[in-house]
Structures are given as structure tokens and as C-alpha cells.
Amino acid sequence: MRARRDIVAMLLTTFLTWMGQRTTAVALPLVALSETGSAWTTGLVGGAVGLPMLSSAWWARGLRQRLTTGPALAAVLAVQVLGLLIVPVAAALGAVGAPHLVAAGLVTGCATALAGPAQRALLADLGDGLGEGVAARMLAWQDLAHRSTMILAPPLAGWAVTAGDPLYLLWAEAAGVAAGVGILCTVRGSVHAAEGNVPSGATTEAGGANPVGRVDAPGLRQVLARHPQVRLAVVMSGVGGLTWFAFTLGLAILGARTGRPGLLVSAGMTGYGLGSLAGAVAAPVLVPRLPALTTISTTWAVLGAAFLVLPVVTSSLPLLALLAAAGGLGMPLGIGALNRLISTRTVGAERRAAFAAASLVHDGGVSVGLLAGGAVIGLAGAGPTLVVAGVAQILAALLAVPWRRLPQARPGPARIDARPTGAGHR
């Protein structure tokens, strides 16, 4: 019963934090513009958030191995709360400037780079203690909690902005994450997680001392090299992240150039959001039953095919929305299959590193794509960019042809986290 309560607490924390992030995405640019009077400052926080993520392979390697319990994760979220308070406190003092926005982005970016993968790893550990396949289902439920905020948060934020000061939303996000801190303090680490951690004084199977952050802090490349199927899945996810700009920026620019500013991207994002939410509802049931690598490759190929066809259907908003929904429908299944692949092939320190690698490659790809996407579309055009992005995703999916047999994880030195309990390592 305790493990189930812990899982519910973690899912609730996911919902609260993502609701806050999505409402702030609406409010923060308005606050930055009103406080500084400069349009260029509106993207400073978002840009600064990406820097810690892109560099997390170096600075977060040892830290992520300490995040094996609810209180440890709560400490990271507490740091995030401090970062979230920088802008509203400065606004209350009448002193918001570029340094405050950059500082807020860097602090919250560091916390997000640590907390996201660690929450998935701990949730998988808790699921392992409840039986085979539970970890994959719980990770799918977490993705549903995350995706539900795509539908709920934007209209709520829009109403709040029109009804009052957008600054209140920044205070509300800090309060929501602070509530998550309190909730996570009640979550314990599973036995599985405790074995994967290397606290001071712990011993290996051979009985030797093993200080924190040494042998049980594997590098991200090392983990991906040992698990070829996880590596292929992460590569596909990275290509998808890198080409995502073709959908968002591409439709926005295509709409502006065809005399329908905002309409194409609105129809596309609405269709994608509804399709992915429908897929997320089915994911907890389907993900444990579907072959992981085949599911991942199929969903990315379908999204790539949708990108290929989108430029042809831009004359019809309903058809564009329907095609985007078809592309988004399978994505929760693909993401759930990736999480299942990681949770069934890794444990302990390797599991935390694998989730961090997946997050870094995908989110880093999104950041790089958005950074360079405007220039690419300006040179090639929105339609051709969508076509090339679709082809790239399909080619990446072909890396994981279902009948291709891949080697299992290569044998490595004995690790304290190699002693599975329950269904954590199969």
C-alpha cells in the first residue's frame, strides 16, 4: 500500500509542476515585456533554461545518483522554487531586468535537468516492487498526467491573464511546485532504488567500500554503448526532437506567408495535442503489451509521414488538424515504449543515467532545432523543411527494423546496482 501511495504522490507532483510550467509559458513573456519594455527579453528565460540541460552530461553525472528518494527529489524542486521566485520577487520590488530573467532560467534549468529523469527513474523503481510490467504502466500514467496539462493549462492561463495581472501566475507556479516539494517529502525510495544508490559506507558485492559518485556514476555514452536497443530508441527520439521545429515554426511561418497567420499552427497544435492525449489514455494498457522497439520505430515513422503530407493539406484546416492528430496519436506509445525499454533493461545507477541520456538527447535536440530552425526555414522554405524533417524521422525509424536482432547489454564489471529485486531487470 505504501508503494501505491508513493506512486500517486509522484503522479500528482508531475501534474502540479507541469500545470505551473505551461501556465507560466503564457504569463512569463508578458511579465518580461511589461517590466522591461523590451521584446528581446521575452525569450531569455527559455533560452537560459536550455543551457543546463545541454551541459548536464558533465555537471550532473554525480548528482543524479543521489536522487533515489522522495526527499532528495524534493530538495531539487525546492531549488526550482527559489529560481521561480526570482522574477516575481524582483517585479514586486520594481527591478526586473535581463540578469533576473537569465538567473531564473539557469536555476530552474538546473533543477529541471536533474528532477525530470530522476522522477522517472524513481517511479520505475517503485513500480518494480509491485510486479512485472507495473513500472512501464506507471511511467505511461505519468506521461498522461503531463499531457493532460497541454489541454488544461493554456485556457486557464489565458483566462487568468485577461482577468488579472499575469504576475499572479508566476506566484502560482512557485506555490504549485512548493506543494510538490511537500508531497515528495512523503515518498520513500524503493528497496530497488536503495540498492542502486551508493551512499557513503555502502559496500559492493565483493565487500569493498564504495564512495558516492565514483564507480556507480556511469557516463551517459557508456550506458548507451552497453544497451544497443536503448541507444537506437534514444537516437530516434533525438532526431524527432531536432526536427520538431519544422512542425511548430514551419506551420507558423507557412500560415503567415499564405495570409492565415496563426491559423495553421493553431490547427496543427490542437490536433496534435488531442491526438497525443487520446494516445496517452490508451498507453498504460497498450505499452506493456506491445514490442518496445517496433512500437518506437513505428510511431516515429508515422509522425514523419504526417510531416511529409502536411504541406499538401494546408488549404484545409480540419484536414490539417486530423493529420496532426494521427501523427500525435502514437507518440505516447512510443515514449512509453522507450521508458519501458529503459526500465526493463537497466537498474540503479544505469537506469538513472539512461533516463538522463534520453532526456538530454531529445530536449537538447528540440533546443538546437528551435535555435537554428528559423534560419533553415528562411533558406529552404517551410514546406520543403517539413518534407525533409519527415524523411529524416522515417530514416531514423528504419534503424530499428523489427526483424533486426540486436545484442543484449555487454557484460561489465560488477556493480552494486546489478542486484535486481522483483521485475526490475529482465
N, C-alpha and C positions, 0 to 999 in steps of 0.2 A: 504493500500500500504506500509506503514511503517513497519508493521509486516512482510510482504513478503521480503522486503529489508533486514530486520534483519536476517531472516532465511537464505537468500542467503549468507549473510556475515558470518554467523556461519558455513555453509557448506564449504565455501571457506577456512575458518580458519582451519577446520578439515583436508581438503586436504593438505594444506600447511604444517601443523605441522607433519602429518603422512608421507608425502614425505620426510621431513627432517629426521625423526626418522629412516625410512627404509634405506635411503642412508647412514646415519651415522652408522647403524649397520654393513655396509660393510667397511666403512673407519676407524672407531674408533679402532678396533683391530690392523689394520695395523699401525696406528699412534702410538698406545701404544707400539707395538713391536719395531718399528723403533726408537722411542725416548728413551725407557728404555732398549732395548736389552734383555728383559726377557719375555718369553712366558706366565708366570703365571699372569702377569699384564693385559693381554688382556681381561679377564673377570671381572676385578674389578668394572668397571662402571656398567655393567649389574647386578652384584651381589649387589652393593650398592643401585641401583635403587629399588630393591625389598624390602629393609628394611623399608622405609617409608610407602609403600603400606601395608605391613603385620601388621604394628603398627598403621595404620591410624584410626582404630576404637577408639583409645584412644585420640590421639593428635589432630585429625581433626574434632571432633564432633561439637565444637562450630564454628570453622572457616567455615565449609561448609554452614552454614546457612546464612552467609553474602554474598555468591556468587550468587546473584539474578539479577545482571545486567551485561551488556557487559563490562563497565569499571572495575567492580570488578574482572571479569574473566581476563581482560587484565592485571591487576596488578599481578595476579598469573603467567600468561605467561611471564611477564617482569622478574619475579624472575627466571623462567625457562631459559630465555635468559642469565641471569647472570651465571647460572650453566653451560650452554652450552659453554660459553666463557672461562671457566676456563682452559680447555685443550688447545685450540688453542693459547690463550694468553701465557700460560706457555711454549708452544712449540716455539712460536716466541721469547721468552726470553731464550730458550735453557735450561729449567729447569723442564721438565715434569717428575714426579715421582709418586709413588703409592699414596701419600697423595692427589695429584691433581686429580687423577682418582677417588678416593673414594669420595672426596669432590664434584666433578662434579656429580657423581651418586646420592649422598644424596640430593643435592639441586634439581636436575631435578626430582628425585623420589618424593620428597615432592610436587613439583608443579604438577606433573602428577597425583598423588593420589587425589589432590583437583580438578584439572581442568577437568579431564575426566567425572566423574559423574555430576559435576556442569554444564558442557556444555550440556549434555543430558537432565538434568532437565530444564534448561532454554529454550532449543529448544522445549521441550514438552509444557512448559508454553506458548510460543509464538504460537505454533500450536493450543492450546486450544482456543485462541482468534479468530481463523479463522474457527472454526466449528468442529463438531463431526468427529472423525477419522483422522483429519489432523495431530495431534501430532504423531500418530503411523506411518503415511506415511513419515513425515519429519525425524523421527528417522531412518526409513529404508533408506531414501536417504543419511543420514549421514553415515550409515554403508556402503553404496555403495561407497561414497567418500573415506572412509577408505580402503575398499578392493581393490579399483582400484589402490591404491599405491603398493599393493603386486605385481602387474604386471608391473607397470611403473618404480618404483624406483630401483629395483635391476639391470636391464640392464643399466639404466642411471648412477648408481653409478659405475658399472663395467667399463663403458666407461670412466668416469671421472678419475677413479683411474689409468687406463692404459695411459690416455692422459696427466696426470699431477700429482701433489702432492695430496695425499688423504687428507691432512690437509685443502685444499680448501673446501672440502665437509663439514667439521666442521664449517667453517666460513659461508658457505651457509645455513646450518641448522639454525644457530643463526639468520641470516638475514631473513630466511623464517618465523621463529617464531616471530621475531620482527615485520614483516609485519602483522602477525596475531594479534599482540598487537594493532597496529593501526586500523585494521579492527574492532576488538571487541569494541574499544572505541566508535564506532558509533552505537552499539547495545544497545537499552534500555531494561529494564525488562518489561514484560507484567504486566497488572493490576493484573492478577492472581498471578504472582510471587511476586509482591509488597505486596499483602495480605498475602502471605505465609511467608514473612520475618518479623522479629521482631526488627526494628530499635529502638534506644533509644527514649523514649517518646511515642511509639505506645501503643495502648490500646486493650484489649481483648473485646469480645462481651459484657462482663459484665462491661466494662469501666475501669478496673484496669490497672495500669501501668505494663509494661512487658518488662523488660530489655532484651537486646540481649543475646542469648546464654543460657537462663535459661529453661523455660518450653518448648520452641519451638525448642529445640535441642535434639530430641529423639535419644535414643541409637539404634544401628543397630539391636540388638536382639529384642528390644521392637517393632520395626516396623515389623520385620519378624513374630513375635508372633501374631501381630494384623491382619496380612494378610496371611492366610494359603496358598492360591494359589501362591502368590508371593514367599513364603517360599519354597514350593515344586519346583518351577521353578528355584530358586537360588540354591537349593541343587543339582538338575540335572546339572546345569551349573558348579557347583563346582566339581562334580565327573568327568565331561568332562575335566575340566582344569587339575585336578590331574592326569588323565590318558593320557594326551596329549603326554607326553614324550615317551610313548610306540610307537607312530607313528613316531615321529621325530628321537629320539635316537635309537629306535628299528630298523627302516629301515636302518639307517646309519651303525649300528653295524652288522646287518644281511648282508648288502652288503659287508662290509669289510671281514666278515668271509666266504663269498662264492666267493671271488675273484672278486667282482664287486664294489670296493669302490666308493661311491658317486652316483652310478647309481640308486640304489633302492630309496634312499631318494630324489634324484632329480626328478625321475619319479613320486613318490608319492606326493611330494610337488607341482609339476607343475600341476598334475591332480587335486589335492585338490584346488589349487588356482583358476584354470579355472572354476571348478565346483562351487565354492563358489561365484565367480564373476558373473556367469550366474544366480545363485540363488538371488544374491543381485539386479540384474537388475529387476527381477520379484517381489521382495519383496514389493516395495511400492504399487503395485497393489493388491497383494495377502494377505499381512499381515492383513489389516483391515477387510478382508472378512472371514478369517479362524478362527476357535475356538482356542483361545490362548493356553490353557493348553494342548489340544490334539496335536496341532502343535509342541509345545516344546517337549513333550514326544516322538512323532513320529520321529522327526529329530534326537534326541539323540539316539534313538533305531536304526535308520538306520545307523548312524555313528558307533555305537557299532557293528552292524552286519558286516559292512565293515572291522572293525578291526579283527573280528573273521576269516574272509575269507582271509585276506591279506597274511598270511604265506603260504597259499596253492598256490597262483598265482605269487610268486616271480620269477618264471622261465620265465615269460613273462612281459617285461616292459610295453608294451601297455595295457595289461590287468590289470596290477597293477595300472597304471595311470587312467584307466577307472573306476576301483573300487573306487579309492580315490576320483575321481570326483563325483561319485554317493554319497559318504559319505559327501562330501563338499557341494553338491548342496542344501541340505535342511538347512544347518546351518544358513544362513542369515534369513531364515524364522523363525527358532527357536529363534534366537537372537531378531529379530523384534517382535516376539510374546511376549517375555519376556519384552521388552521395552513397548509394548502396554499394557501389564498387569499392569506394574508399573504406566504408565501414566494415565490409566483409573481408578485405584483403590486408588491412593494417590494424594495428592496435597501439595503444600508448603513445609514445613519442613520435613514431612514424605516422600514426593517424593524425595527430595534431599538425605535423609538418605537411602531410598530404592535403588536408583541408586548406592550410595556408597557401600551398602552391596553387591549388585550384582557384582560390580567391584572387591571388596575385596575378595569375596569368589572364583570367577573364576580366577582372576590374581594371588591370593595367592596360589590357587591350582596348577596353572601352575608352579610357582616358586618352591614350595615344591616338585612337581613331578620331575622337571628337576634336583633339588638338589640331590634327592635320586634315580633318575631313573637309572643312570649308575650302581650303586651297585645292584639294583633289577635285571636289565638285566644280569649283571655278574653272579648272583646266579641262576636265573631261565632260562636264555636264552631269546633271542629276540622273537622267535616265541611264546612260552608259555606266555610271558608277553603281547604280543598283544592280545592273546586269552582271558586272564584274564581281561585285560582292556576293551575289547569288552563286556564281560559278565557283568562287573561292570556297564557299561553305560546302558545296557539293563535292568538290575535290578533296576537301579535308575529311568529309564523311567517308569517302572511298578508302581512306587509310585504314578503316576498321571494317573491311568487308567481312560479313558474318562468318564465312567459312574459313577465314584465315586463322590458323592456330598460332597462338602466341605463347611464349614461355611463361612459366609462373615466376614468382619473385625469386631472385637469385639468392642463394644462401649467403648469409652474412655472419658476422661474429655474434656470439651470444649476447643478448640484451635483457635487461630486467623486464622490458615490456613485451617479451616474447612468450609470456606465460598466460595464455588465454583462459578466461572463465566464461562459461555459458557459450553463446554463439558468436563471440566476437571475432574468431579467426578460423576461417574455413578455407 
